[in-house]
Amino acid sequence: MRKFYFTFILLFPICLIAQTDWEDIEPVEFLKELRVFEELIPEGESYSFSTSYLVYNDFADVIPIQTHSGYLVSKNGVDFNISQMGYLIIQNEKYNVSIDSINRQLVVQFSDPAFSYRKTLEDYSKLTEVTEEIKKRVANNTTYYSLILKPGYSFHSMEYAFTKDNLISEVIIYGNRPYSSEDKNNGNSMNRSKVIIRFTDFTIGKSVSLKEFVSLEELIHFDNDRIEPLGKYEKYEILDLRE
């Protein structure tokens, strides 16, 4: 689920505030906005940003049940270090490794193309297949987009905010049920979890710090078809999901 959050954010961002201020738009307008953001990062360039996560059991709750801080660092737009929700993900062109320090496991998969995927206008059709409506509004030099998903998806909707400099500042994900399975009102269809993800400290190019960047070669070694953990992870269990 943690990886799905990140992948879904990259592919389909969104927004919900006071519906009276919204105007309906076509998916192509939203995709153009997203492409403007992506074009701020030249292909093959390093970039980084910090993230913070606030997890609410229900969207109306004031106090989060979980908080996390994280970051994304991309080396040359190809290799990635991603810290999110207590996990560290390392990816190169071939493989993706999730480090689970709690369970002392290294989960090895083939690389996820969504990490470096750039949108095209062909994604218009994909967006119309999953959304019921897309709305837009502008307030305080920030452009907001609201994407409401069709029934049957894990999320009900998302909120996406762009600054005046076309940077993504916040994504809010609304689920279709409370975050905690132990919620007493789980049967209430109006109860939906909320995850707020904030993005700060965008850095591009030579200013990106790669001093603590972890390469996949520091984690694992391939001996034919056998995977061996290395260094401080040598006692970790390997879960090979390359299928």
Accessible surface in RSA format (square Angstrom, percent):
REM  Atomic radii and reference values for relative SASA: ProtOr
REM  Chains: A
REM  Algorithm: Lee & Richards
REM  Probe-radius: 1.40
REM  Slices: 20
REM RES _ NUM      All-atoms   Total-Side   Main-Chain    Non-polar    All polar
REM                ABS   REL    ABS   REL    ABS   REL    ABS   REL    ABS   REL
RES MET A   1   142.44  73.8  97.43  64.5  45.01 107.2 100.48  85.4  41.96  55.6
RES ARG A   2    64.80  27.2  59.21  30.2   5.59  13.3  14.51  19.8  50.29  30.5
RES LYS A   3    44.14  21.5  44.12  27.1   0.02   0.1  34.71  31.2   9.43  10.0
RES PHE A   4    84.81  42.4  79.49  49.2   5.32  13.8  83.15  50.4   1.66   4.7
RES TYR A   5    23.83  11.1  23.83  13.6   0.00   0.0  11.01   8.3  12.82  15.8
RES PHE A   6    16.38   8.2  16.25  10.1   0.13   0.3  16.38   9.9   0.00   0.0
RES THR A   7    24.71  17.6  24.71  25.0   0.00   0.0  22.97  30.9   1.74   2.6
RES PHE A   8    16.25   8.1  15.30   9.5   0.95   2.5  16.25   9.9   0.00   0.0
RES ILE A   9    11.76   6.7  11.68   8.7   0.08   0.2  11.68   8.4   0.08   0.2
RES LEU A  10    49.75  27.7  45.61  32.6   4.15  10.4  48.29  33.9   1.46   3.9
RES LEU A  11    49.19  27.4  48.13  34.4   1.06   2.7  48.13  33.8   1.06   2.8
RES PHE A  12    27.06  13.5  27.06  16.8   0.00   0.0  27.06  16.4   0.00   0.0
RES PRO A  13     0.22   0.2   0.11   0.1   0.11   0.4   0.11   0.1   0.11   0.7
RES ILE A  14     0.07   0.0   0.00   0.0   0.07   0.2   0.07   0.0   0.00   0.0
RES CYS A  15     1.09   0.8   1.09   1.2   0.00   0.0   0.00   0.0   1.09   1.2
RES LEU A  16    44.93  25.0  38.84  27.8   6.09  15.3  38.84  27.3   6.09  16.4
RES ILE A  17    81.79  46.5  55.04  41.0  26.75  64.5  63.53  45.7  18.26  49.5
RES ALA A  18    48.62  44.7  38.78  59.8   9.84  22.4  48.62  68.5   0.00   0.0
RES GLN A  19    84.51  47.3  68.21  49.9  16.30  38.8  60.43 128.6  24.07  18.3
RES THR A  20   130.55  92.9  93.86  95.2  36.69  87.4  90.37 121.4  40.18  60.7
RES ASP A  21    82.49  57.8  59.18  58.9  23.31  55.1  18.26  43.0  64.23  64.1
RES TRP A  22    23.49   9.4   0.20   0.1  23.29  54.7   0.42   0.2  23.07  37.4
RES GLU A  23   101.90  58.5  96.40  72.9   5.50  13.1  35.06  67.8  66.84  54.6
RES ASP A  24   103.52  72.5  78.84  78.5  24.68  58.3  33.30  78.4  70.22  70.0
RES ILE A  25    22.00  12.5   3.62   2.7  18.37  44.3  11.60   8.4  10.40  28.2
RES GLU A  26   105.31  60.5 103.50  78.3   1.81   4.3  43.18  83.5  62.13  50.7
RES PRO A  27    13.45   9.8  13.45  12.3   0.00   0.0  13.45  11.1   0.00   0.0
RES VAL A  28    45.78  30.1  45.78  41.4   0.00   0.0  45.78  39.8   0.00   0.0
RES GLU A  29    63.68  36.6  61.11  46.2   2.57   6.1  29.66  57.4  34.03  27.8
RES PHE A  30     0.89   0.4   0.89   0.6   0.00   0.0   0.89   0.5   0.00   0.0
RES LEU A  31     0.96   0.5   0.96   0.7   0.00   0.0   0.96   0.7   0.00   0.0
RES LYS A  32   113.89  55.6 111.65  68.5   2.25   5.4  57.95  52.2  55.95  59.6
RES GLU A  33    30.45  17.5  26.47  20.0   3.98   9.5   4.94   9.6  25.50  20.8
RES LEU A  34     4.10   2.3   4.10   2.9   0.00   0.0   4.10   2.9   0.00   0.0
RES ARG A  35    74.36  31.2  74.24  37.8   0.12   0.3   7.75  10.6  66.61  40.4
RES VAL A  36    62.57  41.2  61.69  55.8   0.88   2.1  61.78  53.7   0.79   2.1
RES PHE A  37    23.78  11.9  23.78  14.7   0.00   0.0  23.78  14.4   0.00   0.0
RES GLU A  38    19.66  11.3  17.47  13.2   2.19   5.2  13.99  27.1   5.68   4.6
RES GLU A  39   117.49  67.5  94.22  71.3  23.27  55.4  43.04  83.2  74.45  60.8
RES LEU A  40    69.40  38.7  54.88  39.3  14.52  36.5  58.77  41.3  10.64  28.6
RES ILE A  41    14.37   8.2  14.37  10.7   0.00   0.0  14.37  10.3   0.00   0.0
RES PRO A  42    70.15  51.1  60.97  55.6   9.18  33.4  69.48  57.4   0.67   4.2
RES GLU A  43   144.06  82.7 113.57  85.9  30.49  72.6  35.66  69.0 108.39  88.5
RES GLY A  44    51.70  63.8   0.00   N/A  51.70  63.8  28.23  77.5  23.47  52.6
RES GLU A  45    60.66  34.8  59.09  44.7   1.57   3.7   3.04   5.9  57.62  47.0
RES SER A  46    10.42   8.8   9.78  13.1   0.63   1.5   4.52   9.6   5.90   8.3
RES TYR A  47    29.19  13.6  29.19  16.6   0.00   0.0  12.16   9.1  17.03  21.0
RES SER A  48    17.97  15.2  17.55  23.4   0.43   1.0   7.11  15.1  10.86  15.2
RES PHE A  49    23.34  11.7  19.44  12.0   3.90  10.2  22.40  13.6   0.94   2.7
RES SER A  50    38.44  32.5  38.44  51.3   0.00   0.0  15.26  32.5  23.18  32.5
RES THR A  51    12.96   9.2   6.82   6.9   6.15  14.6   8.41  11.3   4.55   6.9
RES SER A  52    41.43  35.0  40.85  54.5   0.58   1.3  32.75  69.7   8.68  12.2
RES TYR A  53    11.44   5.3  10.95   6.2   0.49   1.3   3.31   2.5   8.13  10.0
RES LEU A  54    36.12  20.1  36.12  25.8   0.00   0.0  36.12  25.4   0.00   0.0
RES VAL A  55     0.00   0.0   0.00   0.0   0.00   0.0   0.00   0.0   0.00   0.0
RES TYR A  56    19.00   8.9  19.00  10.8   0.00   0.0   1.73   1.3  17.26  21.3
RES ASN A  57    17.79  12.3  17.79  17.2   0.00   0.0   4.93  11.9  12.85  12.4
RES ASP A  58    19.07  13.4  19.07  19.0   0.00   0.0   8.08  19.0  10.99  11.0
RES PHE A  59    71.85  35.9  65.39  40.5   6.46  16.8  65.39  39.6   6.46  18.5
RES ALA A  60    71.76  66.0  44.12  68.1  27.64  62.9  52.32  73.7  19.44  51.5
RES ASP A  61    55.19  38.7  44.54  44.3  10.65  25.2  12.34  29.0  42.85  42.7
RES VAL A  62   131.99  86.9 112.05 101.4  19.94  48.1 116.27 101.0  15.72  42.6
RES ILE A  63   137.78  78.4 129.70  96.6   8.08  19.5 130.18  93.7   7.60  20.6
RES PRO A  64    37.97  27.7  24.76  22.6  13.21  48.0  24.76  20.4  13.21  82.1
RES ILE A  65    87.05  49.5  53.31  39.7  33.74  81.3  60.81  43.8  26.24  71.2
RES GLN A  66    67.29  37.6  59.46  43.5   7.83  18.7  27.28  58.1  40.02  30.3
RES THR A  67    85.83  61.0  65.29  66.2  20.54  49.0  33.23  44.6  52.60  79.5
RES HIS A  68    52.75  28.8  40.11  27.9  12.64  32.3  38.60  39.8  14.16  16.5
RES SER A  69    94.78  80.1  75.21 100.4  19.57  45.1  38.81  82.6  55.97  78.4
RES GLY A  70     9.91  12.2   0.00   N/A   9.91  12.2   3.44   9.4   6.47  14.5
RES TYR A  71    90.22  42.1  89.12  50.7   1.10   2.9  63.29  47.6  26.93  33.2
RES LEU A  72     6.10   3.4   6.06   4.3   0.04   0.1   6.06   4.3   0.04   0.1
RES VAL A  73    22.93  15.1  22.93  20.8   0.00   0.0  22.93  19.9   0.00   0.0
RES SER A  74     0.00   0.0   0.00   0.0   0.00   0.0   0.00   0.0   0.00   0.0
RES LYS A  75    80.34  39.2  79.62  48.9   0.72   1.7  24.78  22.3  55.56  59.2
RES ASN A  76    78.75  54.3  78.10  75.5   0.65   1.6  15.21  36.6  63.54  61.4
RES GLY A  77    16.77  20.7   0.00   N/A  16.77  20.7   7.20  19.8   9.57  21.4
RES VAL A  78    58.79  38.7  52.51  47.5   6.28  15.1  54.81  47.6   3.98  10.8
RES ASP A  79    42.28  29.6  42.28  42.1   0.00   0.0   4.11   9.7  38.17  38.1
RES PHE A  80     1.42   0.7   1.27   0.8   0.15   0.4   1.27   0.8   0.15   0.4
RES ASN A  81     4.59   3.2   4.59   4.4   0.00   0.0   0.90   2.2   3.68   3.6
RES ILE A  82     3.79   2.2   3.79   2.8   0.00   0.0   3.79   2.7   0.00   0.0
RES SER A  83    22.84  19.3  21.89  29.2   0.95   2.2   1.40   3.0  21.44  30.0
RES GLN A  84     2.52   1.4   2.52   1.8   0.00   0.0   0.64   1.4   1.88   1.4
RES MET A  85    25.28  13.1  17.09  11.3   8.19  19.5  16.48  14.0   8.81  11.7
RES GLY A  86    59.82  73.8   0.00   N/A  59.82  73.8  36.06  99.0  23.75  53.2
RES TYR A  87    53.34  24.9  50.38  28.7   2.95   7.7  22.01  16.5  31.33  38.6
RES LEU A  88    37.09  20.7  35.56  25.4   1.53   3.8  35.56  25.0   1.53   4.1
RES ILE A  89     0.40   0.2   0.40   0.3   0.00   0.0   0.40   0.3   0.00   0.0
RES ILE A  90     2.47   1.4   2.47   1.8   0.00   0.0   2.47   1.8   0.00   0.0
RES GLN A  91     7.67   4.3   6.24   4.6   1.43   3.4   0.07   0.2   7.60   5.8
RES ASN A  92    28.24  19.5  27.53  26.6   0.71   1.7  13.28  32.0  14.96  14.5
RES GLU A  93   137.51  78.9 111.78  84.6  25.73  61.3  34.23  66.2 103.28  84.3
RES LYS A  94   144.58  70.5 136.87  84.0   7.71  18.4  84.23  75.8  60.35  64.3
RES TYR A  95    38.21  17.8  38.21  21.7   0.00   0.0   9.49   7.1  28.71  35.4
RES ASN A  96     0.00   0.0   0.00   0.0   0.00   0.0   0.00   0.0   0.00   0.0
RES VAL A  97     0.00   0.0   0.00   0.0   0.00   0.0   0.00   0.0   0.00   0.0
RES SER A  98     3.05   2.6   3.05   4.1   0.00   0.0   0.16   0.3   2.89   4.0
RES ILE A  99     4.33   2.5   2.80   2.1   1.53   3.7   2.80   2.0   1.53   4.2
RES ASP A 100    10.15   7.1  10.01  10.0   0.14   0.3   0.62   1.5   9.53   9.5
RES SER A 101    68.20  57.6  54.95  73.3  13.25  30.5  33.38  71.1  34.83  48.8
RES ILE A 102   152.93  87.0 124.30  92.6  28.62  69.0 131.22  94.5  21.71  58.9
RES ASN A 103    90.37  62.3  69.23  66.9  21.13  50.9  13.84  33.3  76.52  74.0
RES ARG A 104   117.58  49.4 115.57  58.9   2.01   4.8  47.65  65.1  69.94  42.4
RES GLN A 105    38.21  21.4  38.21  27.9   0.00   0.0   0.00   0.0  38.21  29.0
RES LEU A 106     0.00   0.0   0.00   0.0   0.00   0.0   0.00   0.0   0.00   0.0
RES VAL A 107    16.97  11.2  16.97  15.4   0.00   0.0  16.97  14.7   0.00   0.0
RES VAL A 108     0.00   0.0   0.00   0.0   0.00   0.0   0.00   0.0   0.00   0.0
RES GLN A 109    44.32  24.8  44.32  32.4   0.00   0.0   4.66   9.9  39.67  30.1
RES PHE A 110   110.80  55.4 103.64  64.2   7.16  18.6 103.64  62.8   7.16  20.5
RES SER A 111    30.10  25.4  19.25  25.7  10.85  25.0   1.85   3.9  28.25  39.6
RES ASP A 112    19.10  13.4  15.91  15.8   3.18   7.5   6.78  15.9  12.32  12.3
RES PRO A 113   104.96  76.5  95.03  86.6   9.94  36.1 103.53  85.5   1.44   8.9
RES ALA A 114    10.08   9.3   6.34   9.8   3.74   8.5   8.70  12.2   1.38   3.7
RES PHE A 115     7.88   3.9   0.18   0.1   7.70  20.0   0.18   0.1   7.70  22.0
RES SER A 116    61.36  51.8  39.68  53.0  21.68  49.9  20.40  43.4  40.96  57.4
RES TYR A 117    77.90  36.4  62.52  35.6  15.37  40.0  62.53  47.0  15.37  18.9
RES ARG A 118    74.25  31.2  66.27  33.8   7.98  19.0  37.51  51.3  36.73  22.3
RES LYS A 119    12.08   5.9   5.87   3.6   6.21  14.8   1.75   1.6  10.34  11.0
RES THR A 120    58.10  41.3  58.10  58.9   0.00   0.0  55.62  74.7   2.48   3.7
RES LEU A 121    81.98  45.7  72.86  52.1   9.13  22.9  73.30  51.5   8.68  23.4
RES GLU A 122   142.67  81.9 130.63  98.8  12.05  28.7  55.55 107.5  87.12  71.1
RES ASP A 123     7.22   5.1   7.22   7.2   0.00   0.0   3.60   8.5   3.62   3.6
RES TYR A 124    83.58  39.0  83.58  47.6   0.00   0.0  53.65  40.3  29.93  36.9
RES SER A 125    58.16  49.1  56.75  75.7   1.41   3.2  39.92  85.0  18.24  25.6
RES LYS A 126   105.58  51.5 104.68  64.2   0.89   2.1  66.11  59.5  39.47  42.0
RES LEU A 127     0.04   0.0   0.04   0.0   0.00   0.0   0.04   0.0   0.00   0.0
RES THR A 128    47.74  34.0  39.28  39.8   8.47  20.2  30.33  40.7  17.41  26.3
RES GLU A 129   116.46  66.9 102.19  77.3  14.26  34.0  39.43  76.3  77.02  62.9
RES VAL A 130    19.43  12.8  19.43  17.6   0.00   0.0  19.43  16.9   0.00   0.0
RES THR A 131    10.59   7.5   3.78   3.8   6.81  16.2   0.00   0.0  10.59  16.0
RES GLU A 132   105.73  60.7  70.82  53.6  34.92  83.1  22.44  43.4  83.29  68.0
RES GLU A 133    73.55  42.2  65.37  49.5   8.18  19.5  23.61  45.7  49.94  40.8
RES ILE A 134     7.12   4.1   2.55   1.9   4.57  11.0   2.55   1.8   4.57  12.4
RES LYS A 135    33.12  16.2  33.12  20.3   0.00   0.0  10.10   9.1  23.02  24.5
RES LYS A 136    39.99  19.5  39.87  24.5   0.12   0.3   4.24   3.8  35.76  38.1
RES ARG A 137    38.88  16.3  34.27  17.5   4.61  11.0   7.52  10.3  31.36  19.0
RES VAL A 138    99.42  65.4  68.90  62.4  30.52  73.5  68.90  59.9  30.52  82.8
RES ALA A 139    26.85  24.7  19.68  30.4   7.17  16.3  26.85  37.8   0.00   0.0
RES ASN A 140   142.19  98.1 110.60 106.9  31.59  76.1  35.32  85.0 106.87 103.3
RES ASN A 141   107.43  74.1  89.38  86.4  18.05  43.5  17.02  41.0  90.41  87.4
RES THR A 142    24.79  17.6  24.79  25.1   0.00   0.0   3.67   4.9  21.12  31.9
RES THR A 143    24.79  17.6  24.48  24.8   0.31   0.7   1.46   2.0  23.32  35.3
RES TYR A 144    42.79  20.0  42.79  24.3   0.00   0.0  11.72   8.8  31.07  38.3
RES TYR A 145     1.60   0.7   1.60   0.9   0.00   0.0   0.51   0.4   1.09   1.3
RES SER A 146     0.33   0.3   0.23   0.3   0.10   0.2   0.00   0.0   0.33   0.5
RES LEU A 147     1.33   0.7   1.33   1.0   0.00   0.0   1.33   0.9   0.00   0.0
RES ILE A 148    20.00  11.4  20.00  14.9   0.00   0.0  20.00  14.4   0.00   0.0
RES LEU A 149     8.52   4.7   0.48   0.3   8.03  20.2   0.48   0.3   8.03  21.6
RES LYS A 150    78.47  38.3  76.88  47.2   1.59   3.8  40.56  36.5  37.91  40.4
RES PRO A 151   115.04  83.8  86.85  79.2  28.19 102.5  97.86  80.8  17.18 106.8
RES GLY A 152    83.55 103.0   0.00   N/A  83.55 103.0  41.27 113.3  42.28  94.7
RES TYR A 153    86.09  40.2  77.37  44.0   8.72  22.7  56.67  42.6  29.42  36.3
RES SER A 154    53.24  45.0  37.49  50.0  15.74  36.3  10.16  21.6  43.07  60.3
RES PHE A 155     8.78   4.4   7.41   4.6   1.37   3.6   7.41   4.5   1.37   3.9
RES HIS A 156    47.29  25.8  44.58  31.0   2.71   6.9  30.40  31.3  16.89  19.7
RES SER A 157     0.00   0.0   0.00   0.0   0.00   0.0   0.00   0.0   0.00   0.0
RES MET A 158     0.00   0.0   0.00   0.0   0.00   0.0   0.00   0.0   0.00   0.0
RES GLU A 159     9.95   5.7   9.50   7.2   0.45   1.1   3.37   6.5   6.58   5.4
RES TYR A 160     5.61   2.6   4.82   2.7   0.79   2.1   0.68   0.5   4.93   6.1
RES ALA A 161     6.85   6.3   6.75  10.4   0.10   0.2   6.75   9.5   0.10   0.3
RES PHE A 162     0.52   0.3   0.46   0.3   0.06   0.2   0.46   0.3   0.06   0.2
RES THR A 163    43.30  30.8  38.56  39.1   4.74  11.3  38.66  51.9   4.64   7.0
RES LYS A 164   155.84  76.0 121.09  74.3  34.75  82.7  78.18  70.4  77.66  82.7
RES ASP A 165    88.94  62.3  77.35  77.0  11.59  27.4  22.27  52.4  66.66  66.5
RES ASN A 166    47.34  32.6  47.34  45.8   0.00   0.0   0.00   0.0  47.34  45.8
RES LEU A 167    44.39  24.7  44.39  31.8   0.00   0.0  44.39  31.2   0.00   0.0
RES ILE A 168    11.71   6.7  11.29   8.4   0.41   1.0  11.29   8.1   0.41   1.1
RES SER A 169    34.64  29.3  29.52  39.4   5.13  11.8  23.59  50.2  11.06  15.5
RES GLU A 170    41.86  24.0  41.23  31.2   0.64   1.5   7.50  14.5  34.37  28.1
RES VAL A 171     0.07   0.0   0.00   0.0   0.07   0.2   0.07   0.1   0.00   0.0
RES ILE A 172    17.84  10.2  17.84  13.3   0.00   0.0  17.84  12.8   0.00   0.0
RES ILE A 173     2.06   1.2   1.42   1.1   0.64   1.5   1.42   1.0   0.64   1.7
RES TYR A 174    24.28  11.3  24.28  13.8   0.00   0.0   7.33   5.5  16.95  20.9
RES GLY A 175     7.11   8.8   0.00   N/A   7.11   8.8   6.54  18.0   0.57   1.3
RES ASN A 176    52.85  36.4  36.51  35.3  16.33  39.3  13.82  33.3  39.03  37.7
RES ARG A 177   145.99  61.3 144.38  73.6   1.61   3.8  52.28  71.4  93.72  56.8
RES PRO A 178     6.97   5.1   0.72   0.7   6.25  22.7   0.72   0.6   6.25  38.9
RES TYR A 179    77.05  36.0  51.16  29.1  25.89  67.4  33.86  25.4  43.18  53.2
RES SER A 180    38.68  32.7  32.67  43.6   6.01  13.8  24.05  51.2  14.63  20.5
RES SER A 181   101.75  86.0  74.83  99.9  26.91  62.0  51.03 108.7  50.72  71.1
RES GLU A 182   153.28  88.0 128.47  97.2  24.80  59.1  51.53  99.7 101.74  83.1
RES ASP A 183    30.02  21.0  16.09  16.0  13.93  32.9   7.77  18.3  22.25  22.2
RES LYS A 184   206.55 100.8 167.12 102.5  39.43  93.9 118.15 106.3  88.40  94.2
RES ASN A 185    88.03  60.7  83.00  80.2   5.03  12.1   7.57  18.2  80.46  77.8
RES ASN A 186    73.37  50.6  57.54  55.6  15.83  38.1  12.78  30.8  60.59  58.6
RES GLY A 187    80.30  99.0   0.00   N/A  80.30  99.0  45.32 124.4  34.99  78.4
RES ASN A 188    73.36  50.6  60.56  58.5  12.80  30.8  19.37  46.6  53.99  52.2
RES SER A 189    92.25  77.9  73.92  98.7  18.33  42.2  55.35 117.9  36.89  51.7
RES MET A 190   116.47  60.3 115.50  76.4   0.97   2.3  90.90  77.3  25.57  33.9
RES ASN A 191    20.84  14.4  20.37  19.7   0.47   1.1   0.03   0.1  20.82  20.1
RES ARG A 192    48.54  20.4  48.54  24.7   0.00   0.0   1.16   1.6  47.38  28.7
RES SER A 193     9.22   7.8   9.22  12.3   0.00   0.0   0.00   0.0   9.22  12.9
RES LYS A 194    30.85  15.1  30.85  18.9   0.00   0.0   0.99   0.9  29.86  31.8
RES VAL A 195     2.65   1.7   2.65   2.4   0.00   0.0   2.65   2.3   0.00   0.0
RES ILE A 196    14.41   8.2  14.24  10.6   0.18   0.4  14.24  10.3   0.18   0.5
RES ILE A 197     1.46   0.8   1.46   1.1   0.00   0.0   1.46   1.1   0.00   0.0
RES ARG A 198    99.75  41.9  98.84  50.4   0.91   2.2  32.09  43.9  67.66  41.0
RES PHE A 199    22.54  11.3  15.12   9.4   7.42  19.3  15.12   9.2   7.42  21.2
RES THR A 200    75.31  53.6  70.07  71.0   5.24  12.5  63.39  85.1  11.92  18.0
RES ASP A 201   101.56  71.1  78.79  78.4  22.77  53.8  32.25  75.9  69.30  69.1
RES PHE A 202    46.76  23.4  16.72  10.4  30.04  78.2  16.72  10.1  30.04  86.0
RES THR A 203    38.60  27.5  34.26  34.7   4.34  10.3  17.26  23.2  21.34  32.3
RES ILE A 204    64.05  36.4  43.80  32.6  20.25  48.8  43.80  31.5  20.25  54.9
RES GLY A 205    12.74  15.7   0.00   N/A  12.74  15.7  10.33  28.3   2.41   5.4
RES LYS A 206   214.84 104.8 176.50 108.3  38.34  91.3 128.96 116.1  85.88  91.5
RES SER A 207    91.03  76.9  60.03  80.1  31.00  71.4  30.69  65.4  60.33  84.5
RES VAL A 208    12.54   8.3   0.39   0.4  12.15  29.3   1.00   0.9  11.54  31.3
RES SER A 209    79.00  66.8  57.35  76.5  21.65  49.9  50.74 108.0  28.26  39.6
RES LEU A 210    62.56  34.8  45.70  32.7  16.86  42.4  46.64  32.8  15.92  42.8
RES LYS A 211   195.63  95.4 155.03  95.1  40.60  96.7 106.92  96.2  88.71  94.5
RES GLU A 212   160.91  92.4 138.86 105.1  22.05  52.5  60.78 117.6 100.13  81.8
RES PHE A 213    33.46  16.7  11.03   6.8  22.43  58.4  15.23   9.2  18.22  52.2
RES VAL A 214    36.14  23.8  35.99  32.6   0.14   0.3  35.99  31.3   0.14   0.4
RES SER A 215    39.54  33.4  36.38  48.6   3.16   7.3  31.88  67.9   7.66  10.7
RES LEU A 216     8.84   4.9   5.80   4.1   3.04   7.6   5.80   4.1   3.04   8.2
RES GLU A 217   114.00  65.5 103.56  78.3  10.44  24.9  65.05 125.8  48.95  40.0
RES GLU A 218    95.96  55.1  80.99  61.3  14.96  35.6  41.49  80.3  54.47  44.5
RES LEU A 219     0.44   0.2   0.44   0.3   0.00   0.0   0.44   0.3   0.00   0.0
RES ILE A 220     5.13   2.9   0.00   0.0   5.13  12.4   0.00   0.0   5.13  13.9
RES HIS A 221    90.64  49.5  87.55  60.9   3.09   7.9  51.32  52.9  39.31  45.7
RES PHE A 222    56.60  28.3  39.84  24.7  16.76  43.6  39.84  24.2  16.76  48.0
RES ASP A 223    65.29  45.7  60.51  60.2   4.78  11.3   7.18  16.9  58.11  58.0
RES ASN A 224   147.76 101.9 110.24 106.5  37.52  90.4  39.42  94.9 108.34 104.7
RES ASP A 225   116.41  81.5 103.71 103.2  12.70  30.0  40.52  95.4  75.89  75.7
RES ARG A 226   148.73  62.4 141.75  72.3   6.97  16.6  61.07  83.5  87.66  53.1
RES ILE A 227    17.05   9.7   2.77   2.1  14.28  34.4   2.77   2.0  14.28  38.8
RES GLU A 228    50.52  29.0  50.18  38.0   0.34   0.8  13.26  25.6  37.26  30.4
RES PRO A 229    29.31  21.4  21.16  19.3   8.15  29.6  21.16  17.5   8.15  50.7
RES LEU A 230    59.46  33.1  58.08  41.5   1.39   3.5  59.42  41.7   0.05   0.1
RES GLY A 231    53.86  66.4   0.00   N/A  53.86  66.4  42.07 115.5  11.78  26.4
RES LYS A 232   167.74  81.8 133.66  82.0  34.08  81.2  92.20  83.0  75.55  80.5
RES TYR A 233    24.70  11.5  24.70  14.1   0.00   0.0  12.11   9.1  12.58  15.5
RES GLU A 234   106.94  61.4  90.02  68.1  16.92  40.3  15.50  30.0  91.45  74.7
RES LYS A 235   160.16  78.1 133.16  81.7  27.00  64.3  80.65  72.6  79.51  84.7
RES TYR A 236    23.70  11.1  15.69   8.9   8.01  20.8   2.01   1.5  21.69  26.7
RES GLU A 237    93.14  53.5  83.19  62.9   9.95  23.7  42.83  82.8  50.31  41.1
RES ILE A 238    41.44  23.6  19.53  14.6  21.90  52.8  19.53  14.1  21.90  59.4
RES LEU A 239    58.99  32.9  56.93  40.7   2.06   5.2  58.99  41.4   0.00   0.0
RES ASP A 240    65.51  45.9  41.37  41.2  24.14  57.1  23.48  55.3  42.03  41.9
RES LEU A 241    98.00  54.6  83.88  60.0  14.13  35.5  86.87  61.0  11.13  30.0
RES ARG A 242    41.04  17.2  23.60  12.0  17.44  41.5   5.53   7.6  35.52  21.5
RES GLU A 243   203.15 116.6 131.33  99.4  71.82 171.0  83.03 160.6 120.12  98.1
END  Absolute sums over single chains surface
CHAIN  1 A    13110.0      10757.0       2353.0       6822.8       6287.2
END  Absolute sums over all chains
TOTAL         13110.0      10757.0       2353.0       6822.8       6287.2
